[in-house]
Amino acid sequence: MFTSLRIVILFSGVVLLISCSVSRKIQKLADKDLFNDTLLTDAHTGIAVFDAGANQFLYKYQAEKYFIPASNVKLFSLYAGMKYLYDSVVGLRYKETEDTLFIEPAGDPTFLHPDFSRQPVFEFLKKQSKPIAVITNNWKSESLGEGWMWDDYNHAYMTERSSFPVYGNVIRWMQVRDSSSIAAMARGEAFIYSEPDINWKVNFSDDTTAKIFSVRRALTENKYFITQGQELNAQQQVPFITNGLYATLDLLKDTLGKTMDTTSTAIRTEGIVYSQPSDSLFKIMMQRSDNFFAEQVLLMAGNEKLGVLDDREIIRHLLANELAEIPQKPRWADGSGLSRYNLFTPQDIVWMLQKMKAEFGMERLQHIFPGSDDRALTYTLRGDRGHIYAKSGSMSGVLCLSGYLYTRSGRLLMFSILVNNHRRSAAAIWEKVESFLHGLRIAY
């Protein structure tokens, strides 16, 4: 009896000593690569490193403190999508009567999106001969997220959300100059067009000396101001104002060759048209850090679980149920991380990484997560191909990186590094963070 007890105590003591030793080694790495550098002297930094095999934290520094996570919020939207969207994305639901086809949009952002050549929803609508009525009852959100910066409205990274997105809810403007001859180039002839083609208001600047092609939308209406640039080829994506379903239905008039009306009458749908494999959407959302896809994924998760496209309701549901045991209850404001209202801890993020691994498996996550060839990473971690799968996040004064790291000894680590309130070069800080992770991979 006493011998067994002594063995347990001795074993526990050895584990504790090993754990403390590892923690001290990681602390030395952190001091060398992060804390002793003037780049991060004035910043707030939180770090959590967890060993999946040993089921314990190896290192924590301010891991229980709250930070703005930027695009690391997409980890939580990804979980919601993987939990509730299943294998294929619902494009729309419908009910057909004797004289009308009623359709209920499901928030699918891939509809007529150029990244997806196969368009089952479009083909379904195109072959209909009856009048189409679009049900509006399930939209319960706003076009812009809580805490978004109003003056970013012209940038494609802040695209409006909607129940029935079309073309990614942006207009793609292109400028092509005639380079067929020296004379044509001298004349400065440029052809400017949009995809999709629009009949909304467009004004052109008289300035023909500008170096850069630019398009700016009016703040409160779909009116565009275009300045011709000197580039041979240039393009810019500009979000349009969705006006509920108005913009979508207007753009579809010519594309579908038919007019659709809206209805607020409650209709019980009977059929479903699926659009794309869910993982194809998740992959773009994570690897391109696509804010629009992330917002729509969270909305779609709400629609599938609660019957409404409502980001606040699905967030409340997740925090009260699937995420009820999260270490520190976060302030979760949107699906993409655009909002500075978001507050999460490094420990929260590592907990989510653990949960996703347990529920969905590493093989699937490796297919979805950005790898070492992610454009946000510098040369340091690009050399660790196949050993890191992580989501970056950045905005002014914020830099974050969280994910999975396979060490040289074959251990799987989950980590979260959140840096807030820095005023230095983001590229230089990225190199420091990656140097720390590279050292961790080799040493542990």
RAPE-V662835 format. One record per pair of residues at least 24 apart in sequence whose C-alpha atoms are under 6 Angstrom apart, sorted by the first residue. I is the first residue (numbers start at 1). GAP is how many residues later the second one is. D is the distance in Angstrom with one decimal. If there is no record, write none. Layout:
i	gap	d
I	GAP	D
I	GAP	D
//
This chain:
i	gap	d
23	35	5.5
23	36	5.3
33	399	5.5
33	403	5.5
43	377	5.9
43	378	5.1
43	379	4.6
44	375	5.7
44	376	5.1
45	373	5.7
45	374	4.5
46	371	5.8
46	372	5.2
47	299	6.0
47	369	5.7
47	370	4.6
48	298	5.6
48	367	5.5
48	368	5.3
49	365	5.8
49	366	4.4
50	363	5.5
50	364	5.1
51	362	4.7
52	360	5.7
52	361	5.8
63	283	4.9
63	284	5.3
64	281	5.6
65	280	5.4
66	277	5.5
66	278	5.1
66	279	4.6
67	276	5.3
67	277	5.5
67	278	5.9
68	274	5.7
68	275	5.0
70	267	4.5
70	323	5.0
70	324	5.6
71	265	5.9
71	266	4.6
71	322	4.2
72	321	5.6
73	264	5.1
74	262	5.4
77	221	5.4
77	258	5.6
80	221	6.0
81	216	5.7
81	220	5.5
84	217	5.5
87	190	5.9
87	191	5.5
88	188	5.7
88	189	4.3
88	190	4.7
89	185	5.7
89	186	5.6
89	187	5.5
89	189	5.3
90	184	4.5
91	182	5.5
91	183	4.9
91	184	5.0
92	180	6.0
92	181	5.5
93	178	5.5
93	179	4.4
94	175	5.0
94	177	5.2
95	174	4.7
95	175	5.3
100	30	5.5
100	31	5.2
100	32	5.9
101	31	4.8
102	30	5.9
102	31	4.9
102	32	5.9
103	31	5.0
103	32	6.0
104	30	5.9
104	31	4.9
105	58	5.8
105	59	5.4
107	56	4.4
107	57	5.3
107	193	5.7
109	56	5.4
109	59	6.0
111	55	5.5
112	54	5.8
112	55	5.0
113	54	4.5
113	55	5.4
120	155	5.5
126	130	5.9
132	128	5.2
133	127	5.8
133	128	4.9
133	129	5.2
134	128	4.5
134	129	5.9
135	127	6.0
135	128	5.1
135	129	5.8
136	128	5.4
137	127	5.7
138	170	4.6
138	171	5.8
139	24	6.0
139	170	5.0
140	169	5.7
140	170	5.1
141	169	5.1
147	192	4.9
148	191	5.1
154	84	5.7
155	83	6.0
156	81	5.7
156	82	5.5
156	83	5.7
159	80	5.2
159	133	5.9
169	70	5.9
170	68	5.3
170	69	4.1
170	70	5.5
171	24	6.0
171	66	5.7
171	67	5.4
172	64	5.9
172	65	4.5
173	62	5.4
173	63	5.2
174	60	5.8
174	61	4.3
175	58	5.6
175	59	5.1
176	56	5.8
176	57	4.7
177	55	4.8
283	85	4.5
286	83	5.9
287	83	4.7
291	45	4.9
294	41	5.5
294	42	5.2
295	40	4.5
295	41	5.6
298	37	5.8
346	70	5.2
397	24	4.7
397	25	4.8
397	26	5.9
407	34	4.1
408	33	5.8
408	34	5.4
//
